[in-house]
Amino acid sequence: MQLLLSPTSPYARAVRIALMLKGLDSECTTQWVDAASDTPELVHANPMSRVPTLILDDGTALTETALIMQYLDRRVPHPPLLPSASANTEMALAGRALAMLDAALWIMNNRKYLGADANSNVLGERRLNTLKRTLEAFKSDPPRPVSKVIGMGQILLQVAIEYLEFRLPELNATETSGLGDWGKPLRKLEPFHLTEPH
Ligand SMILES: N[C@@H](CCC(=O)N[C@@H](CS)C(=O)NCC(=O)O)C(=O)O
């Protein structure tokens, strides 16, 4: 397998963490690409030019983080990313985390391509408010505590919180969500600190 990724992509980070938790990282080579510059290898595998893209040994190119994680879970079922006792809550959590990443990326891309004021409009404010609201909701409805089996939603949520801290520090994601203590056991795991953005 070959994973096409970029150093700061939170989506790619989540897939790398899942690969490591599954013990599949040694079977997967990595190719760093600049998704925004339409690197030919990436465009060839994924005309949308987005990372992560996972190229399987038979040439199939998988895209979309949640689908790639599901593929990894089918390929190596243990430890499960969607444990049967909590599969629904993990999927619900994964959905929230991915939506937060999508909103954060949208805000960042607006700033990058359209300028510092690009989010000062009704849509930009809406995106920021939905992020705040989603973070705040974790205070009254926290995710299941982290245990030995790390779920896909838990991976994505911790990655999203750290990405928000990195890119949108004004949101104070850890404090606003009250998830500092919740994420502590995850931050201690090797796959998380080996993939920290810097
Ligand atoms: N829905 C996709 C989002 C992936 C995504 O947007 N990746 C960004 C990097 S963080 C990217 O490749 N952006 C390049 C572009 O959109 O041109 C997923 O879940 O994998």
PDBQT file of the ligand as one rigid body, heavy atoms in Angstrom, charges set to zero:
ROOT
HETATM    1  N1  LIG A 201     -13.338  14.724   2.860  1.00  0.00    +0.000 N 
HETATM    2  C1  LIG A 201     -11.926  14.502   2.692  1.00  0.00    +0.000 C 
HETATM    3  C2  LIG A 201     -11.188  15.810   2.944  1.00  0.00    +0.000 C 
HETATM    4  C3  LIG A 201      -9.717  15.722   2.558  1.00  0.00    +0.000 C 
HETATM    5  C4  LIG A 201      -9.105  17.105   2.375  1.00  0.00    +0.000 C 
HETATM    6  O1  LIG A 201      -9.803  18.113   2.214  1.00  0.00    +0.000 OA
HETATM    7  N2  LIG A 201      -7.778  17.158   2.399  1.00  0.00    +0.000 N 
HETATM    8  C5  LIG A 201      -7.098  18.402   2.178  1.00  0.00    +0.000 C 
HETATM    9  C6  LIG A 201      -5.803  18.464   2.989  1.00  0.00    +0.000 C 
HETATM   10  S1  LIG A 201      -6.115  18.688   4.692  1.00  0.00    +0.000 SA
HETATM   11  C7  LIG A 201      -6.678  18.502   0.735  1.00  0.00    +0.000 C 
HETATM   12  O2  LIG A 201      -6.224  17.532   0.173  1.00  0.00    +0.000 OA
HETATM   13  N3  LIG A 201      -6.827  19.692   0.144  1.00  0.00    +0.000 N 
HETATM   14  C8  LIG A 201      -6.402  19.976  -1.179  1.00  0.00    +0.000 C 
HETATM   15  C9  LIG A 201      -7.469  20.625  -1.999  1.00  0.00    +0.000 C 
HETATM   16  O3  LIG A 201      -8.659  20.587  -1.581  1.00  0.00    +0.000 OA
HETATM   17  O4  LIG A 201      -7.133  21.136  -3.053  1.00  0.00    +0.000 OA
HETATM   18  C10 LIG A 201     -11.480  13.385   3.643  1.00  0.00    +0.000 C 
HETATM   19  O5  LIG A 201     -12.234  13.081   4.580  1.00  0.00    +0.000 OA
HETATM   20  O6  LIG A 201     -10.430  12.761   3.415  1.00  0.00    +0.000 OA
ENDROOT
TORSDOF 0
